[in-house]
Amino acid sequence: MPKYEYRCTQCDHTFDVYQTFSDSALSECPECGGALRKVFGSLGVTFQGSGFYRNDSRQSAQSNSSSGSESSGSKSGASSGSSSSD
């Protein structure tokens, strides 16, 4: 069951309540009767690894295509060189 944090807009009283997803949100402060607001806290997110940027895929695509043309050029040069030496 999730825990929700509420804060009163009038007296700033803050408290936590365990509620199911089907329960309706609380609307009245138990201390002063004022209006309540849900408090949304930040989550602890950790990004690991080197990351992925917009230009990462472009660099790998360019390096693959350039290395592929170099390797095919080397192969054709090697086969033409071996045929001329025979």
C-alpha distances in whole Angstrom, upper triangle without the diagonal:
4,7,10,13,16,20,22,25,28,27,25,23,19,16,12,10,6,6,5,8,11,11,14,14,16,19,21,21,21,24,27,25,26,24,20,19,16,17,16,17,19,18,20,21,24,27,29,33,36,34,35,37,39,42,41,42,45,46,46,47,50,51,50,53,55,55,55,59,60,59,61,64,64,65,67,69,69,70,73,74,74,76,79,79,80
4,6,10,13,17,20,22,25,25,22,20,17,14,10,8,6,6,7,8,11,11,13,12,14,18,19,20,20,23,25,24,23,21,18,16,13,13,13,13,15,14,17,19,22,25,27,30,33,32,33,35,37,40,39,40,43,44,44,45,48,49,48,51,53,53,54,57,58,58,60,62,63,63,66,68,68,69,72,73,73,75,77,78,79
4,7,10,14,17,19,22,21,19,17,13,10,6,6,4,6,9,10,13,12,13,12,13,16,17,17,17,19,22,21,21,19,15,14,11,11,11,12,14,14,16,19,22,25,28,31,34,32,34,36,38,41,40,41,44,45,45,47,50,50,50,53,55,55,56,59,60,60,62,64,65,65,68,69,70,71,74,75,75,77,79,80,81
4,7,10,13,16,19,18,16,14,11,8,6,5,6,7,10,11,13,11,12,9,10,13,14,14,15,17,19,18,18,16,12,10,7,8,8,10,13,14,17,19,23,26,29,32,35,33,34,35,37,41,40,41,44,45,45,47,50,50,51,53,55,55,56,59,60,60,62,65,65,66,68,70,70,72,74,75,76,78,80,81,82
4,7,10,13,16,15,12,11,7,6,4,6,9,10,13,14,16,14,14,11,10,12,13,12,13,15,17,17,15,14,10,9,6,5,7,9,12,14,17,20,23,26,29,33,35,33,35,36,38,41,41,42,45,46,46,48,51,51,52,54,56,56,57,60,61,62,63,66,66,67,70,71,72,73,76,76,77,79,81,82,84
4,7,10,12,12,9,8,6,6,6,8,11,12,15,15,17,14,13,9,8,9,10,9,11,12,14,13,12,10,6,6,5,5,9,11,15,17,20,23,26,29,32,36,38,36,37,38,40,43,43,44,47,48,49,50,53,54,54,56,58,59,60,63,64,64,66,68,69,70,72,74,74,76,78,79,80,82,84,85,86
4,6,9,8,6,6,4,7,9,11,15,16,19,19,21,18,16,12,10,10,10,8,11,11,12,12,10,9,6,5,6,7,10,12,16,18,21,24,28,31,34,37,39,37,39,39,41,44,44,46,48,50,50,52,54,55,56,58,60,60,62,64,65,66,68,70,71,72,74,75,76,78,80,81,82,84,86,86,88
4,5,6,5,5,7,9,12,13,17,18,21,21,22,19,17,13,11,9,8,6,9,9,8,9,6,6,4,6,9,10,14,16,19,22,25,28,31,34,38,41,43,41,42,42,44,47,47,49,51,53,53,55,57,58,59,61,63,64,65,67,68,69,71,73,74,75,77,79,79,81,83,84,85,87,89,90,91
4,6,6,8,10,13,15,17,20,21,23,23,24,21,18,15,13,11,10,9,12,12,10,10,7,6,6,7,10,11,15,17,20,23,26,29,32,35,38,42,43,41,42,42,43,46,47,49,51,52,53,55,57,58,59,61,62,63,65,67,68,69,71,73,74,75,77,78,79,81,83,84,85,87,89,90,91
4,6,8,11,14,17,19,22,23,26,26,27,24,21,18,15,12,11,9,12,10,8,9,6,7,8,10,14,14,18,20,23,26,29,32,35,38,42,45,46,44,45,45,47,50,51,52,54,56,57,58,60,61,62,64,66,67,68,70,72,73,74,76,77,79,81,82,83,85,86,87,89,91,92,93,95
4,5,9,12,16,18,21,23,26,27,28,24,22,19,16,14,12,9,11,8,7,9,8,9,10,12,14,15,18,20,23,26,29,32,35,38,41,45,46,44,46,46,47,51,51,53,55,56,57,59,61,62,63,65,67,67,69,71,72,73,75,77,78,79,81,82,83,85,87,88,89,91,93,94,95
4,6,10,13,16,19,21,24,25,26,23,21,17,15,14,12,9,12,10,10,12,10,10,9,10,12,11,15,16,19,22,25,28,31,34,37,41,42,41,42,42,44,47,48,49,52,53,54,55,57,58,59,62,63,64,65,68,69,69,71,73,74,75,78,79,80,81,83,84,85,88,89,90,92
4,7,10,13,17,19,22,23,24,21,20,16,14,13,11,8,9,7,9,11,10,11,9,11,12,12,15,16,20,22,25,28,31,34,37,41,43,41,43,44,45,49,49,50,53,54,55,56,59,59,60,63,64,65,66,69,70,70,72,74,75,76,78,80,80,82,84,85,86,88,90,91,92
4,7,10,14,16,19,20,22,19,18,15,13,13,12,9,10,10,12,13,12,12,9,10,10,9,12,13,16,19,21,24,28,31,34,38,40,38,40,41,42,46,46,47,50,51,51,53,56,56,57,59,61,62,63,65,66,67,69,71,72,73,75,76,77,79,81,82,83,85,87,87,89
4,7,10,13,16,18,20,17,16,13,11,13,12,10,10,10,13,14,14,13,10,11,10,10,13,13,17,19,21,24,27,31,34,37,40,38,40,41,43,46,46,47,50,51,52,53,56,56,57,59,61,62,63,65,66,67,69,71,72,72,75,76,77,78,81,82,82,85,86,87,89
4,7,10,13,15,17,14,15,12,11,13,14,12,12,14,16,16,16,15,12,12,10,10,12,12,16,17,19,22,25,29,32,35,38,36,38,39,41,45,44,45,48,49,49,51,54,54,55,57,59,59,60,63,64,64,66,69,69,70,73,74,74,76,78,79,80,82,84,85,86
4,6,10,12,14,11,12,10,9,12,13,12,12,14,17,16,17,16,12,12,10,11,13,14,18,18,21,24,27,30,33,37,39,37,39,41,42,46,45,46,49,50,50,52,55,55,55,58,60,60,61,64,65,65,67,69,70,71,73,75,75,76,79,80,80,83,85,85,87
4,7,10,12,10,12,11,11,15,16,16,15,18,21,20,20,19,15,15,13,14,14,15,18,18,21,23,26,29,32,35,38,37,38,40,42,45,44,45,48,49,49,51,54,54,54,57,59,59,59,62,64,63,65,68,68,69,71,73,73,75,77,78,79,81,83,84,85
4,7,8,6,8,9,10,14,15,16,16,19,21,20,20,18,15,15,12,14,15,17,19,19,22,24,27,30,33,36,39,37,38,40,41,45,44,45,48,49,49,50,53,54,54,56,58,59,59,62,63,63,65,67,68,69,71,73,73,74,77,78,78,80,83,83,84
4,5,5,9,10,12,16,18,19,19,23,25,23,23,21,18,17,15,17,17,18,21,20,23,24,28,30,33,36,39,36,37,39,41,44,43,43,47,48,48,49,52,53,52,55,57,57,57,60,62,62,63,66,67,67,69,71,72,73,75,76,77,78,81,82,83
4,6,8,9,13,16,19,20,21,24,26,24,23,21,18,17,14,16,16,18,20,19,22,23,27,29,31,35,37,35,35,37,38,42,41,41,44,46,45,46,49,50,50,52,55,55,55,58,60,60,61,64,65,65,67,69,69,70,73,74,75,76,79,80,80
4,6,9,12,15,18,20,21,25,26,23,23,21,18,18,16,18,18,21,23,23,26,27,30,32,35,38,41,38,38,40,41,44,44,44,47,49,48,49,52,53,53,55,58,58,58,61,63,62,63,66,67,67,70,72,72,73,76,77,77,79,81,83,83
4,7,9,12,15,17,17,21,22,20,20,18,15,15,14,17,17,20,23,23,26,28,31,33,36,39,42,40,40,41,43,46,46,46,49,51,50,51,54,56,55,57,60,60,60,63,65,65,66,69,70,70,72,74,75,76,78,80,80,82,84,85,86
4,6,9,12,15,16,19,20,17,17,15,13,13,12,15,16,20,22,23,27,28,32,34,37,40,43,40,40,41,42,46,46,46,49,51,51,52,55,56,56,58,60,61,61,64,66,66,67,69,71,71,73,75,76,77,79,80,81,83,85,86,87
4,6,10,12,14,17,17,15,14,11,9,9,8,12,13,17,20,21,24,26,30,32,36,39,41,38,39,40,41,45,45,45,48,50,50,51,54,55,55,57,59,60,60,63,65,65,66,69,70,70,72,74,75,76,78,80,81,82,84,86,87
4,6,8,10,13,14,11,11,9,7,8,9,12,14,17,21,22,26,28,32,34,38,41,43,41,42,42,44,47,47,48,51,52,53,54,56,58,58,60,62,63,63,66,68,68,69,72,73,73,76,77,78,79,82,83,84,85,88,89,90
4,7,10,12,12,9,8,6,5,7,9,13,16,19,22,24,28,30,34,36,40,43,45,42,43,44,45,48,49,49,52,54,54,55,58,59,59,61,64,64,65,67,69,70,71,73,74,75,77,79,80,81,83,85,85,87,89,90,92
4,6,9,8,5,6,5,6,9,11,14,18,20,24,26,30,32,36,39,42,45,47,45,46,46,48,51,51,52,55,57,57,58,61,62,63,64,67,67,68,71,72,73,74,76,77,78,80,82,83,84,86,88,89,90,92,93,95
4,5,6,5,5,6,6,9,12,14,17,19,23,25,29,31,35,38,41,45,47,45,46,46,48,51,51,53,55,57,57,59,61,62,63,65,67,67,68,71,72,73,74,77,78,79,81,82,83,84,87,88,89,91,93,93,95
4,6,6,8,10,9,13,14,16,20,21,25,27,30,33,37,40,43,46,49,47,48,49,50,54,54,55,58,59,60,61,64,64,65,67,69,70,71,73,75,75,77,79,80,81,83,84,85,87,89,90,91,93,95,95,97
4,6,8,11,11,14,16,17,21,22,26,28,31,34,37,41,44,47,49,48,49,50,52,55,55,56,59,60,61,62,65,66,66,69,70,71,72,75,76,76,78,80,81,82,84,86,86,88,90,91,92,94,96,97,98
4,6,9,10,14,16,18,22,24,27,30,33,36,39,42,45,49,51,49,50,51,52,55,56,57,60,61,62,63,65,67,67,69,71,72,73,76,77,77,79,81,82,83,85,87,88,89,91,92,93,95,97,98,100
4,7,9,13,15,18,21,24,27,30,33,36,39,42,45,49,51,49,50,50,51,55,55,56,59,60,61,62,65,66,67,68,70,71,72,75,76,77,78,80,81,82,84,86,87,88,90,92,93,94,96,97,99
4,7,10,13,15,19,21,25,28,31,34,37,40,43,47,48,46,47,47,48,52,53,54,56,58,58,60,62,63,64,66,68,69,70,72,73,74,76,78,79,80,82,84,84,86,88,89,90,92,94,95,97
4,7,10,13,16,19,23,25,29,31,35,37,41,44,46,43,44,44,45,49,49,51,53,54,55,56,59,60,61,63,65,66,66,69,70,71,73,75,76,77,79,80,81,83,85,86,87,89,91,92,93
4,7,9,13,16,19,22,25,28,31,34,37,41,42,40,41,41,43,46,47,48,50,52,52,54,56,57,58,60,62,63,63,66,67,68,70,72,73,74,76,77,78,80,82,83,84,86,88,89,90
4,6,9,13,16,19,22,24,28,30,34,37,39,36,37,38,39,42,43,44,46,48,49,50,52,53,54,56,58,59,60,62,64,64,66,68,69,70,72,74,75,76,78,79,80,82,84,85,87
4,6,10,13,15,19,21,25,27,31,34,36,34,34,35,36,40,40,41,44,45,46,47,50,51,51,53,55,56,57,59,61,61,63,65,66,67,69,71,72,73,75,76,77,79,81,82,84
4,6,10,12,16,18,22,25,28,31,33,31,32,33,34,38,38,39,42,43,44,45,48,49,49,51,53,54,55,58,59,59,61,63,64,65,67,69,70,71,73,74,75,77,79,80,82
4,7,9,13,15,19,21,25,28,30,27,29,29,31,34,34,36,38,40,40,42,44,45,46,48,50,50,51,54,55,56,57,59,60,61,64,65,66,67,70,71,72,74,75,76,78
4,7,10,12,16,19,22,25,27,25,27,28,30,33,33,35,37,38,39,41,43,43,44,47,48,49,50,53,54,54,56,58,59,60,62,64,64,66,68,69,70,72,74,75,76
4,7,9,12,15,18,22,24,22,23,24,27,30,29,31,34,35,35,37,39,40,41,43,45,45,47,49,50,51,53,55,55,57,59,60,61,63,65,65,66,69,70,71,73
4,6,10,12,16,19,21,20,21,23,25,28,28,29,32,33,33,35,38,38,39,41,43,43,44,47,48,48,50,53,53,54,57,58,58,60,62,63,64,66,68,69,70
4,7,10,13,17,19,18,20,22,25,27,26,28,31,32,32,34,36,36,37,40,41,41,43,46,46,46,49,51,51,52,55,56,56,58,61,61,62,64,66,67,68
4,7,10,13,16,14,16,18,21,24,23,25,28,28,28,30,33,33,33,36,38,38,39,42,43,43,45,47,48,49,51,52,53,55,57,58,58,61,63,63,65
4,6,10,12,12,15,17,20,22,21,23,26,26,26,28,31,30,31,34,35,35,37,40,40,40,43,45,45,46,49,50,50,52,54,55,56,58,60,60,62
4,7,9,8,11,13,17,19,17,19,22,22,22,25,27,26,27,30,32,31,33,36,36,36,39,41,41,42,45,46,46,48,51,51,52,54,56,57,58
4,7,7,11,14,17,19,16,19,22,21,21,23,26,25,26,29,30,29,31,34,34,34,37,39,39,40,43,44,44,46,48,49,49,52,54,54,56
4,5,9,12,16,16,14,16,19,18,17,20,22,21,22,25,27,26,28,31,31,31,33,35,35,36,39,40,40,42,45,45,46,48,50,50,52
4,7,9,13,13,11,13,16,15,15,18,20,19,20,23,24,23,25,28,28,28,31,33,33,34,37,38,38,40,42,43,44,46,48,48,50
4,7,10,11,9,12,15,14,14,17,19,19,20,23,24,24,26,28,29,29,32,33,34,35,38,39,39,41,43,44,45,47,49,49,51
4,7,8,6,8,11,12,12,14,16,17,17,20,21,22,23,26,27,27,29,31,32,33,36,37,38,39,41,42,43,45,47,48,50
4,5,5,8,10,10,12,14,15,16,18,19,21,22,23,25,26,27,29,31,32,34,35,37,38,40,41,42,44,46,47,48,50
4,6,7,8,10,11,12,14,15,17,18,20,21,22,24,26,27,28,30,31,33,34,36,37,39,40,41,43,45,46,48,49
4,6,5,6,9,10,11,12,14,15,16,18,20,21,22,24,26,27,28,30,32,33,34,36,37,38,40,42,43,44,46
4,5,5,6,9,10,11,12,14,15,16,18,20,21,22,24,26,27,28,30,31,32,34,36,37,38,40,42,43,45
4,6,5,6,9,10,10,12,14,15,16,18,20,21,22,24,25,27,28,30,31,33,34,36,37,39,40,42,43
4,6,5,6,9,10,11,12,14,15,17,18,20,21,22,24,26,27,28,30,31,33,34,36,37,39,40,42
4,5,5,6,8,10,10,12,14,15,16,18,20,21,22,24,26,26,28,30,31,32,34,36,37,38,40
4,5,5,6,9,10,10,12,14,15,16,18,20,21,22,24,25,26,28,30,31,32,34,36,37,39
4,6,5,6,9,10,10,12,14,15,16,18,20,21,22,24,25,27,28,30,31,33,34,36,38
4,5,5,6,8,10,11,12,14,15,16,18,20,21,22,24,26,27,28,30,31,33,34,36
4,6,5,6,8,10,10,12,14,15,16,18,20,21,22,24,25,26,28,30,31,32,34
4,6,5,6,9,10,10,12,14,15,16,18,20,21,22,24,25,27,28,30,31,33
4,6,5,6,9,10,11,12,14,15,16,18,20,21,22,24,26,27,28,30,32
4,5,5,6,9,10,10,12,14,15,16,18,20,21,22,24,26,27,28,30
4,5,5,6,8,10,10,12,14,15,16,18,20,20,22,24,25,26,28
4,5,5,6,8,10,11,12,14,15,17,18,20,21,22,24,26,27
4,5,5,6,8,10,10,12,14,15,16,18,20,21,22,24,26
4,5,5,6,9,10,10,12,14,15,16,18,20,21,22,24
4,5,5,6,9,10,10,12,14,15,16,18,20,21,23
4,5,5,6,8,10,11,12,14,15,16,18,20,21
4,5,5,6,8,10,11,12,14,15,16,18,20
4,6,5,6,8,10,10,12,14,15,16,18
4,5,5,6,8,10,10,12,14,15,17
4,5,5,6,8,10,10,12,14,16
4,6,5,6,9,10,11,12,14
4,5,5,6,9,10,11,12
4,5,5,6,9,10,11
4,5,5,6,9,10
4,5,5,6,9
4,5,5,6
4,5,5
4,6
4
